[in-house]
Amino acid sequence: MYDFSIGFETGKLREYGFKGACIVKEFKSMKEYEAKRAKLQKEFLLGVKIKAKDVKELLRYAKEFKDADYLTIDNPKRDVFRKALDLSLVDSVSGLELIKGFDRLHYRKTLLNQVTAKLMSKHRISMVLEFNNLRRAKGLWRAVIWGRMLQNTWICVKKKVPIIIASGAQNEDEMIHSEVLLAFGQLLKMNKGQAKQALTYAQEKIINRKES
């Protein structure tokens, strides 16, 4: 199993039940990215987290970092999200549950629907579920995020969108064991096989792509 959204290099991966991990950060240039990549141990990939304020910025980042190990777009605006899917610009989308504002009784604020899920499935763009996004939330906001995660997971399973479960840890204190992430997936209504796949399948596809 792999932790595909952490913010630092650690020597404790095996202790937490992981074969490898992907460190995901924002970078200003490919030169900065390559300098960081050259210093990493072999069990780590280095991903780029794109936070684009508009489509123009998305296209610039996607071009700049096209040779990175892994690209994810985080908590995107609606038009940015749709363009990333239409053009298959990224490996994954993260933070879909973090849209500002509270949900109505029978409506959850989410960019994931039948149309966008179909595009993600077609282009094999994964949805990332970070445990840390839930853990850091407080009070009612935690319940909102949990509800959105549940709904997004249900849509992804139904539409065969790849799912990546990750800790989102930014320091050693936030690391959690792979078995906890496995249980997290099952609490999101995945069966054990689906939860395990969310910790291995898309990650191994990306690793094999980089090694070929």
LOTI-203291 format. One line per 2 residues: number of its first residue (from 1); their letters; for each residue x, y, z of N, C-alpha, C, O. Coordinates in steps of 0.1 Angstrom, whole numbers, padded with zeros to 4 digits, always signed. Example, Ala and Ser with C-alpha at 12.3 -4.5 7.8 and 13.67 -1.06 7.14 Angstrom:
BEGIN
1	as	+0132,-0057,+0078,+0123,-0045,+0078,+0132,-0033,+0078,+0142,-0033,+0085 | +0128,-0022,+0071,+0137,-0011,+0071,+0129,+0000,+0079,+0134,+0011,+0080
//
This chain:
BEGIN
1	my	+0008,-0012,+0000,+0000,+0000,+0000,+0009,+0013,+0000,+0020,+0012,+0004 | +0003,+0024,-0005,+0011,+0036,-0007,+0003,+0048,-0001,-0009,+0048,-0001
3	df	+0010,+0057,+0005,+0004,+0070,+0009,+0008,+0080,-0001,+0019,+0085,-0002 | -0002,+0085,-0009,+0000,+0093,-0020,-0003,+0108,-0018,-0006,+0115,-0028
5	si	-0002,+0112,-0006,-0004,+0127,-0004,+0001,+0131,+0009,-0006,+0133,+0019 | +0015,+0131,+0010,+0021,+0136,+0022,+0030,+0148,+0019,+0033,+0150,+0007
7	gf	+0034,+0155,+0029,+0041,+0168,+0026,+0056,+0168,+0030,+0062,+0178,+0030 | +0062,+0156,+0032,+0075,+0155,+0037,+0081,+0141,+0035,+0074,+0132,+0033
9	et	+0094,+0141,+0035,+0101,+0128,+0034,+0103,+0122,+0048,+0106,+0129,+0057 | +0101,+0109,+0049,+0102,+0102,+0062,+0108,+0088,+0061,+0107,+0082,+0050
11	gk	+0115,+0084,+0071,+0121,+0071,+0071,+0112,+0061,+0078,+0116,+0049,+0080 | +0100,+0064,+0081,+0091,+0056,+0088,+0080,+0049,+0080,+0070,+0044,+0085
13	lr	+0081,+0050,+0067,+0070,+0044,+0058,+0067,+0030,+0062,+0055,+0026,+0063 | +0077,+0021,+0063,+0075,+0007,+0066,+0068,+0005,+0079,+0060,-0004,+0081
15	ey	+0072,+0013,+0089,+0066,+0012,+0102,+0051,+0015,+0101,+0043,+0009,+0109 | +0047,+0023,+0092,+0032,+0026,+0090,+0026,+0017,+0079,+0014,+0020,+0075
17	gf	+0033,+0007,+0075,+0026,-0002,+0065,+0026,+0002,+0051,+0018,-0004,+0043 | +0035,+0011,+0047,+0035,+0015,+0033,+0048,+0011,+0026,+0059,+0011,+0031
19	kg	+0046,+0007,+0013,+0058,+0004,+0004,+0065,+0016,+0000,+0077,+0017,-0002 | +0057,+0026,-0003,+0062,+0039,-0008,+0052,+0050,-0006,+0041,+0048,+0000
21	ac	+0056,+0062,-0011,+0047,+0073,-0009,+0050,+0084,-0020,+0060,+0083,-0027 | +0041,+0093,-0021,+0043,+0104,-0030,+0041,+0117,-0022,+0031,+0120,-0016
23	iv	+0052,+0125,-0022,+0052,+0138,-0016,+0046,+0147,-0025,+0049,+0148,-0037 | +0036,+0155,-0021,+0029,+0164,-0030,+0030,+0178,-0024,+0026,+0181,-0013
25	ke	+0035,+0187,-0033,+0037,+0201,-0029,+0034,+0210,-0040,+0033,+0206,-0052 | +0033,+0223,-0037,+0032,+0234,-0048,+0046,+0238,-0051,+0055,+0239,-0043
27	fk	+0049,+0240,-0064,+0062,+0244,-0069,+0060,+0256,-0079,+0050,+0257,-0086 | +0070,+0265,-0079,+0069,+0276,-0088,+0075,+0273,-0102,+0071,+0280,-0111
29	sm	+0084,+0264,-0103,+0090,+0261,-0116,+0094,+0246,-0116,+0096,+0240,-0106 | +0096,+0241,-0128,+0101,+0227,-0130,+0115,+0226,-0125,+0119,+0216,-0120
31	ke	+0123,+0237,-0125,+0137,+0237,-0120,+0136,+0235,-0105,+0144,+0227,-0100 | +0127,+0241,-0098,+0126,+0239,-0084,+0122,+0225,-0081,+0126,+0219,-0071
33	ye	+0112,+0220,-0089,+0107,+0206,-0087,+0119,+0196,-0089,+0120,+0187,-0081 | +0126,+0198,-0099,+0137,+0188,-0102,+0148,+0188,-0091,+0154,+0178,-0088
35	ak	+0151,+0200,-0086,+0160,+0201,-0075,+0156,+0192,-0063,+0164,+0186,-0056 | +0143,+0193,-0060,+0137,+0186,-0049,+0137,+0171,-0052,+0140,+0163,-0044
37	ra	+0133,+0168,-0064,+0132,+0154,-0069,+0145,+0146,-0068,+0146,+0135,-0064 | +0156,+0153,-0071,+0169,+0147,-0071,+0174,+0142,-0057,+0183,+0134,-0056
39	kl	+0168,+0148,-0047,+0173,+0145,-0033,+0165,+0134,-0026,+0168,+0130,-0015 | +0154,+0130,-0033,+0145,+0120,-0026,+0150,+0106,-0027,+0157,+0102,-0037
41	qk	+0147,+0098,-0017,+0150,+0084,-0018,+0141,+0077,-0028,+0131,+0082,-0032 | +0145,+0065,-0032,+0138,+0058,-0043,+0124,+0054,-0040,+0116,+0052,-0050
43	ef	+0120,+0053,-0028,+0106,+0049,-0024,+0096,+0060,-0025,+0084,+0058,-0023 | +0101,+0072,-0029,+0093,+0084,-0030,+0091,+0089,-0044,+0101,+0090,-0051
45	ll	+0079,+0092,-0048,+0076,+0100,-0060,+0074,+0114,-0055,+0072,+0117,-0043 | +0075,+0124,-0064,+0073,+0138,-0061,+0061,+0143,-0070,+0063,+0144,-0082
47	gv	+0051,+0147,-0063,+0039,+0152,-0070,+0038,+0167,-0069,+0043,+0174,-0060 | +0031,+0173,-0079,+0028,+0187,-0079,+0014,+0190,-0076,+0005,+0185,-0083
49	ki	+0011,+0198,-0066,-0003,+0202,-0063,-0005,+0215,-0070,+0001,+0225,-0067 | -0015,+0215,-0079,-0019,+0227,-0086,-0030,+0234,-0080,-0041,+0228,-0078
51	ka	-0028,+0247,-0076,-0039,+0255,-0071,-0041,+0267,-0081,-0035,+0277,-0079 | -0049,+0265,-0091,-0050,+0274,-0102,-0062,+0283,-0100,-0073,+0278,-0097
53	kd	-0060,+0296,-0101,-0072,+0305,-0099,-0081,+0307,-0111,-0092,+0311,-0110 | -0076,+0303,-0123,-0084,+0303,-0135,-0078,+0293,-0145,-0068,+0287,-0142
55	vk	-0085,+0292,-0156,-0081,+0282,-0166,-0068,+0285,-0172,-0060,+0276,-0175 | -0065,+0298,-0174,-0052,+0302,-0180,-0040,+0297,-0171,-0030,+0292,-0176
57	el	-0042,+0299,-0158,-0031,+0294,-0149,-0030,+0279,-0149,-0019,+0274,-0148 | -0042,+0272,-0149,-0042,+0258,-0150,-0034,+0253,-0162,-0025,+0244,-0160
59	lr	-0036,+0258,-0173,-0029,+0254,-0186,-0014,+0257,-0185,-0006,+0249,-0189 | -0011,+0268,-0178,+0004,+0271,-0177,+0010,+0261,-0167,+0021,+0256,-0170
61	ya	+0004,+0258,-0156,+0010,+0248,-0147,+0011,+0234,-0153,+0021,+0227,-0152 | +0000,+0230,-0160,+0000,+0217,-0167,+0011,+0216,-0177,+0017,+0205,-0178
63	ke	+0014,+0226,-0184,+0025,+0226,-0194,+0038,+0226,-0187,+0047,+0218,-0191 | +0040,+0234,-0177,+0053,+0235,-0169,+0057,+0222,-0163,+0068,+0218,-0163
65	fk	+0047,+0215,-0157,+0050,+0203,-0149,+0045,+0190,-0156,+0043,+0180,-0149 | +0044,+0190,-0169,+0039,+0178,-0176,+0048,+0166,-0174,+0043,+0155,-0175
67	da	+0061,+0168,-0170,+0070,+0157,-0168,+0072,+0153,-0154,+0080,+0145,-0150 | +0064,+0159,-0145,+0064,+0156,-0131,+0059,+0141,-0129,+0052,+0136,-0137
69	dy	+0063,+0136,-0117,+0059,+0122,-0114,+0043,+0121,-0113,+0037,+0111,-0117 | +0037,+0132,-0108,+0023,+0131,-0105,+0017,+0145,-0104,+0024,+0154,-0098
71	lt	+0005,+0147,-0109,-0001,+0160,-0109,-0015,+0159,-0103,-0023,+0150,-0106 | -0018,+0167,-0093,-0031,+0168,-0088,-0036,+0182,-0087,-0028,+0191,-0084
73	id	-0049,+0184,-0089,-0054,+0198,-0088,-0063,+0198,-0075,-0071,+0189,-0073 | -0060,+0208,-0067,-0066,+0208,-0054,-0077,+0218,-0052,-0075,+0230,-0055
75	np	-0089,+0214,-0047,-0100,+0222,-0044,-0102,+0232,-0055,-0102,+0245,-0053 | -0105,+0228,-0068,-0105,+0237,-0079,-0119,+0244,-0080,-0129,+0240,-0075
77	kr	-0118,+0255,-0088,-0131,+0262,-0092,-0137,+0254,-0102,-0131,+0245,-0109 | -0150,+0256,-0104,-0158,+0248,-0114,-0152,+0248,-0128,-0151,+0237,-0134
79	dv	-0149,+0259,-0133,-0144,+0260,-0147,-0130,+0253,-0148,-0127,+0247,-0158 | -0122,+0255,-0138,-0109,+0249,-0138,-0110,+0234,-0137,-0103,+0227,-0144
81	fr	-0118,+0229,-0129,-0121,+0215,-0127,-0125,+0209,-0140,-0120,+0198,-0144 | -0135,+0215,-0147,-0140,+0209,-0159,-0129,+0209,-0170,-0129,+0200,-0178
83	ka	-0121,+0220,-0171,-0111,+0220,-0181,-0100,+0209,-0179,-0096,+0203,-0188 | -0097,+0207,-0166,-0087,+0197,-0163,-0092,+0183,-0167,-0084,+0175,-0171
85	ld	-0105,+0181,-0166,-0111,+0168,-0169,-0112,+0167,-0185,-0108,+0157,-0190 | -0117,+0177,-0191,-0119,+0177,-0206,-0106,+0174,-0213,-0106,+0166,-0223
87	ls	-0095,+0180,-0208,-0082,+0179,-0215,-0073,+0168,-0209,-0062,+0166,-0213 | -0078,+0161,-0198,-0071,+0151,-0191,-0057,+0156,-0187,-0047,+0150,-0191
89	lv	-0057,+0167,-0180,-0044,+0174,-0176,-0037,+0169,-0164,-0026,+0172,-0161 | -0045,+0162,-0155,-0039,+0158,-0142,-0042,+0143,-0140,-0049,+0137,-0146
91	ds	-0034,+0138,-0130,-0036,+0124,-0125,-0048,+0123,-0116,-0054,+0112,-0115 | -0050,+0133,-0108,-0061,+0132,-0098,-0066,+0146,-0094,-0061,+0156,-0098
93	vs	-0077,+0146,-0087,-0083,+0158,-0082,-0085,+0156,-0066,-0090,+0145,-0062 | -0081,+0165,-0059,-0082,+0164,-0044,-0090,+0176,-0039,-0092,+0186,-0045
95	gl	-0094,+0174,-0026,-0101,+0185,-0019,-0115,+0189,-0025,-0120,+0200,-0023 | -0122,+0179,-0032,-0135,+0183,-0037,-0145,+0185,-0026,-0156,+0191,-0028
97	el	-0142,+0180,-0014,-0152,+0182,-0003,-0150,+0195,+0004,-0157,+0198,+0014 | -0140,+0203,+0000,-0136,+0215,+0007,-0143,+0228,+0002,-0139,+0239,+0006
99	ik	-0152,+0227,-0007,-0159,+0239,-0013,-0165,+0247,-0001,-0171,+0241,+0008 | -0164,+0260,-0002,-0169,+0268,+0009,-0184,+0268,+0010,-0191,+0266,-0001
101	gf	-0189,+0270,+0021,-0204,+0270,+0023,-0209,+0257,+0028,-0204,+0247,+0026 | -0221,+0258,+0035,-0227,+0247,+0041,-0237,+0241,+0031,-0242,+0248,+0022
103	dr	-0241,+0228,+0033,-0250,+0221,+0024,-0264,+0224,+0028,-0267,+0226,+0040 | -0273,+0222,+0019,-0288,+0222,+0022,-0292,+0208,+0026,-0284,+0199,+0025
105	lh	-0304,+0207,+0030,-0309,+0194,+0036,-0308,+0183,+0026,-0303,+0172,+0029 | -0312,+0185,+0013,-0311,+0175,+0003,-0301,+0178,-0008,-0303,+0173,-0019
107	yr	-0291,+0186,-0005,-0282,+0190,-0016,-0268,+0192,-0010,-0267,+0200,+0000 | -0258,+0186,-0015,-0244,+0188,-0011,-0237,+0195,-0021,-0237,+0192,-0033
109	kt	-0229,+0205,-0017,-0221,+0213,-0026,-0209,+0204,-0031,-0200,+0201,-0023 | -0209,+0201,-0044,-0198,+0193,-0049,-0197,+0195,-0064,-0207,+0198,-0071
111	ll	-0185,+0194,-0069,-0183,+0195,-0084,-0185,+0181,-0090,-0185,+0180,-0103 | -0186,+0171,-0082,-0187,+0157,-0088,-0202,+0154,-0090,-0210,+0154,-0081
113	nq	-0205,+0150,-0103,-0218,+0146,-0106,-0217,+0135,-0117,-0206,+0131,-0120 | -0228,+0132,-0123,-0228,+0121,-0133,-0219,+0124,-0145,-0212,+0116,-0150
115	vt	-0219,+0137,-0149,-0211,+0141,-0161,-0196,+0141,-0158,-0188,+0136,-0165 | -0192,+0148,-0147,-0178,+0149,-0144,-0172,+0136,-0139,-0161,+0133,-0142
117	ak	-0180,+0128,-0133,-0176,+0114,-0129,-0173,+0106,-0141,-0163,+0098,-0142 | -0181,+0107,-0151,-0179,+0100,-0164,-0166,+0104,-0170,-0159,+0095,-0176
119	lm	-0163,+0117,-0170,-0151,+0122,-0176,-0139,+0116,-0168,-0129,+0112,-0174 | -0140,+0116,-0155,-0129,+0111,-0147,-0126,+0096,-0149,-0115,+0092,-0150
121	sk	-0137,+0089,-0151,-0136,+0075,-0154,-0130,+0072,-0167,-0121,+0064,-0169 | -0134,+0080,-0177,-0129,+0079,-0191,-0114,+0081,-0192,-0107,+0074,-0198
123	hr	-0109,+0092,-0185,-0095,+0096,-0186,-0087,+0090,-0174,-0075,+0093,-0173 | -0093,+0082,-0166,-0086,+0075,-0154,-0080,+0086,-0145,-0068,+0084,-0141
125	is	-0088,+0096,-0142,-0084,+0106,-0133,-0089,+0102,-0119,-0101,+0101,-0118 | -0081,+0101,-0109,-0085,+0096,-0096,-0091,+0107,-0087,-0087,+0119,-0089
127	mv	-0099,+0104,-0078,-0104,+0113,-0068,-0096,+0109,-0055,-0095,+0098,-0051 | -0090,+0119,-0049,-0082,+0117,-0037,-0090,+0121,-0025,-0096,+0131,-0024
129	le	-0090,+0112,-0015,-0097,+0114,-0003,-0086,+0115,+0008,-0080,+0104,+0011 | -0084,+0126,+0014,-0073,+0128,+0024,-0079,+0128,+0038,-0088,+0136,+0041
131	fn	-0075,+0119,+0046,-0080,+0117,+0060,-0078,+0130,+0067,-0086,+0134,+0076 | -0067,+0137,+0065,-0064,+0150,+0072,-0074,+0161,+0070,-0076,+0169,+0079
133	nl	-0080,+0161,+0058,-0091,+0171,+0056,-0102,+0169,+0066,-0109,+0179,+0070 | -0105,+0157,+0069,-0115,+0154,+0079,-0111,+0156,+0093,-0118,+0162,+0101
135	rr	-0099,+0152,+0096,-0093,+0153,+0110,-0092,+0168,+0114,-0094,+0171,+0125 | -0088,+0176,+0105,-0085,+0190,+0108,-0098,+0198,+0109,-0098,+0209,+0116
137	ak	-0109,+0194,+0104,-0122,+0201,+0104,-0128,+0200,+0118,-0126,+0190,+0126 | -0135,+0211,+0122,-0141,+0211,+0136,-0156,+0213,+0135,-0161,+0218,+0126
139	gl	-0162,+0207,+0145,-0177,+0209,+0147,-0185,+0205,+0135,-0183,+0194,+0130 | -0195,+0214,+0132,-0204,+0211,+0121,-0197,+0209,+0108,-0201,+0201,+0099
141	wr	-0186,+0217,+0106,-0179,+0216,+0093,-0173,+0202,+0091,-0173,+0197,+0079 | -0169,+0195,+0101,-0165,+0181,+0100,-0176,+0172,+0095,-0174,+0164,+0086
143	av	-0188,+0174,+0100,-0199,+0166,+0095,-0202,+0169,+0080,-0206,+0160,+0073 | -0201,+0182,+0076,-0203,+0185,+0062,-0193,+0178,+0053,-0197,+0172,+0043
145	iw	-0180,+0179,+0057,-0170,+0172,+0049,-0172,+0157,+0048,-0171,+0151,+0038 | -0176,+0151,+0060,-0179,+0137,+0060,-0190,+0133,+0050,-0189,+0123,+0043
147	gr	-0201,+0141,+0050,-0212,+0138,+0042,-0208,+0140,+0027,-0212,+0132,+0019 | -0200,+0149,+0024,-0195,+0151,+0010,-0186,+0140,+0006,-0187,+0135,-0006
149	ml	-0177,+0136,+0015,-0169,+0124,+0012,-0177,+0112,+0009,-0174,+0104,-0001 | -0187,+0109,+0017,-0195,+0098,+0015,-0202,+0098,+0001,-0202,+0088,-0006
151	qn	-0208,+0110,-0002,-0215,+0111,-0015,-0205,+0110,-0027,-0208,+0103,-0036 | -0193,+0116,-0026,-0184,+0115,-0037,-0178,+0101,-0038,-0176,+0096,-0050
153	tw	-0177,+0094,-0027,-0172,+0080,-0028,-0183,+0071,-0035,-0179,+0063,-0044 | -0195,+0073,-0031,-0206,+0066,-0037,-0207,+0068,-0052,-0208,+0059,-0060
155	ic	-0205,+0081,-0057,-0205,+0084,-0071,-0194,+0077,-0078,-0195,+0071,-0089 | -0182,+0078,-0072,-0170,+0072,-0078,-0171,+0057,-0080,-0167,+0052,-0090
157	vk	-0175,+0051,-0069,-0177,+0036,-0070,-0187,+0032,-0081,-0185,+0023,-0089 | -0198,+0040,-0082,-0209,+0037,-0091,-0204,+0039,-0106,-0207,+0031,-0115
159	kk	-0196,+0050,-0108,-0191,+0053,-0121,-0177,+0048,-0124,-0172,+0052,-0135 | -0172,+0040,-0115,-0159,+0034,-0118,-0147,+0044,-0119,-0139,+0043,-0128
161	vp	-0148,+0055,-0111,-0137,+0065,-0110,-0127,+0059,-0100,-0130,+0055,-0089 | -0114,+0059,-0104,-0104,+0055,-0095,-0103,+0064,-0082,-0105,+0076,-0083
163	ii	-0101,+0058,-0071,-0101,+0065,-0058,-0087,+0063,-0052,-0082,+0052,-0052 | -0081,+0073,-0047,-0069,+0073,-0039,-0072,+0077,-0025,-0076,+0089,-0023
165	ia	-0070,+0068,-0015,-0071,+0072,-0001,-0057,+0075,+0004,-0048,+0068,+0001 | -0056,+0087,+0011,-0043,+0091,+0015,-0044,+0098,+0029,-0055,+0103,+0033
167	sg	-0033,+0099,+0036,-0033,+0105,+0049,-0034,+0120,+0048,-0041,+0127,+0056 | -0027,+0126,+0039,-0026,+0140,+0038,-0016,+0146,+0049,-0016,+0158,+0051
169	aq	-0008,+0137,+0055,+0000,+0141,+0066,+0011,+0152,+0062,+0017,+0150,+0051 | +0012,+0162,+0070,+0022,+0172,+0067,+0034,+0172,+0077,+0043,+0180,+0075
171	ne	+0034,+0163,+0086,+0045,+0161,+0096,+0043,+0147,+0102,+0033,+0140,+0100 | +0053,+0143,+0109,+0054,+0130,+0115,+0042,+0127,+0124,+0037,+0116,+0125
173	de	+0038,+0137,+0132,+0026,+0135,+0141,+0013,+0132,+0134,+0004,+0126,+0140 | +0012,+0136,+0122,+0000,+0134,+0114,+0000,+0120,+0106,-0010,+0117,+0100
175	mi	+0011,+0113,+0107,+0011,+0100,+0100,+0002,+0090,+0106,+0001,+0090,+0119 | -0005,+0082,+0098,-0013,+0071,+0103,-0010,+0059,+0096,-0006,+0059,+0085
177	hs	-0013,+0047,+0102,-0010,+0034,+0096,-0019,+0031,+0084,-0030,+0036,+0084 | -0014,+0024,+0075,-0022,+0020,+0063,-0035,+0013,+0067,-0045,+0014,+0060
179	ev	-0034,+0005,+0078,-0047,-0002,+0082,-0057,+0008,+0087,-0069,+0005,+0086 | -0053,+0019,+0092,-0063,+0030,+0096,-0069,+0036,+0083,-0081,+0038,+0083
181	ll	-0061,+0038,+0073,-0066,+0043,+0061,-0076,+0033,+0054,-0086,+0036,+0048 | -0072,+0020,+0055,-0081,+0009,+0050,-0095,+0010,+0057,-0105,+0008,+0051
183	af	-0094,+0012,+0070,-0107,+0013,+0078,-0115,+0025,+0074,-0127,+0025,+0073 | -0107,+0036,+0071,-0113,+0049,+0067,-0121,+0046,+0054,-0132,+0051,+0052
185	gq	-0115,+0039,+0045,-0122,+0036,+0032,-0135,+0028,+0035,-0145,+0030,+0028 | -0134,+0018,+0044,-0146,+0010,+0047,-0157,+0019,+0053,-0169,+0016,+0051
187	ll	-0153,+0028,+0062,-0163,+0037,+0068,-0170,+0046,+0057,-0181,+0051,+0059 | -0163,+0048,+0046,-0168,+0056,+0035,-0177,+0047,+0026,-0180,+0050,+0014
189	km	-0180,+0035,+0031,-0189,+0025,+0024,-0183,+0017,+0013,-0190,+0012,+0005 | -0170,+0017,+0012,-0163,+0008,+0003,-0162,-0006,+0010,-0161,-0006,+0022
191	nk	-0162,-0016,+0002,-0159,-0029,+0008,-0144,-0030,+0010,-0137,-0022,+0005 | -0140,-0041,+0017,-0125,-0042,+0020,-0117,-0042,+0007,-0106,-0036,+0007
193	gq	-0121,-0049,-0003,-0114,-0050,-0015,-0113,-0037,-0022,-0102,-0033,-0027 | -0124,-0029,-0022,-0123,-0016,-0029,-0114,-0006,-0021,-0107,+0002,-0027
195	ak	-0115,-0007,-0007,-0106,+0002,+0001,-0092,-0002,-0001,-0083,+0008,-0002 | -0088,-0014,-0002,-0074,-0018,-0005,-0070,-0013,-0018,-0059,-0009,-0020
197	qa	-0079,-0015,-0028,-0076,-0010,-0042,-0073,+0005,-0042,-0064,+0010,-0049 | -0080,+0013,-0033,-0078,+0027,-0032,-0065,+0031,-0026,-0061,+0042,-0026
199	lt	-0058,+0021,-0020,-0045,+0023,-0015,-0034,+0017,-0023,-0022,+0018,-0020 | -0037,+0011,-0035,-0027,+0005,-0043,-0029,+0007,-0058,-0019,+0010,-0065
201	ya	-0041,+0005,-0063,-0042,+0004,-0078,-0037,+0016,-0086,-0028,+0014,-0094 | -0043,+0028,-0084,-0039,+0039,-0091,-0025,+0043,-0089,-0018,+0047,-0098
203	qe	-0021,+0041,-0076,-0007,+0044,-0072,+0003,+0036,-0080,+0013,+0041,-0085 | +0000,+0023,-0081,+0010,+0014,-0089,+0010,+0017,-0104,+0020,+0015,-0110
205	ki	-0002,+0021,-0109,-0002,+0025,-0123,+0007,+0037,-0126,+0014,+0037,-0136 | +0007,+0046,-0116,+0015,+0058,-0118,+0030,+0055,-0116,+0038,+0060,-0124
207	in	+0033,+0046,-0106,+0047,+0042,-0104,+0052,+0035,-0116,+0063,+0037,-0121 | +0044,+0025,-0122,+0048,+0018,-0133,+0050,+0026,-0146,+0059,+0024,-0154
209	rk	+0042,+0037,-0147,+0043,+0046,-0158,+0057,+0053,-0157,+0063,+0056,-0167 | +0061,+0057,-0145,+0073,+0064,-0143,+0085,+0055,-0146,+0096,+0060,-0150
211	es	+0084,+0042,-0143,+0095,+0033,-0144,+0097,+0028,-0158,+0107,+0023,-0162 | +0086,+0030,-0167,+0087,+0024,-0181,+0094,+0033,-0190,+0096,+0031,-0202
//
